[in-house]
Amino acid sequence: MLVDSLLKYLQEIESAFSKLLSGYIERYEEECLTPERVNLRIRVRFPIGSMLEWNEAVIGDEGDVKHLGYRYHFQDRDNNLIFRYDNTPHFSGLKTFLNHKHLQTTLLLQIGLQLLKF
């Protein structure tokens, strides 16, 4: 059985995705590794051919949910990147390491609520 904070979080995510007005959920996976850790993988296809992939590794601790890793990837029907947010450690020299945003030709660094363009 999952800890309460993870159970609540997964219910909120599932509820939010179930309210999509267009598109369909092509993939929805909750991989429960332990009662305190879950990997979440969601893929949504939209009528115009675009796709959103939502991937998270989360832990429940002391009534809170913490993200170990995340990747939110959106692409057009031709598989061209529109944007991706992630905390993959592939830009270790950046001030905002780990968190950043990719665009088609730009990397944006997230610092709080500000985005810096590179």
Protein Blocks (a to p, Z undefined) as FASTA:
>chain_A
ZZfklmmmmmmmmmmmmmpfgdcdfbdcdddfbfkbccdddddddfkopacdddddddde
ehiacdfbdcdddddfkopafbdcdfbffblmbmklmbdcddfkbccddehjbccdZZ
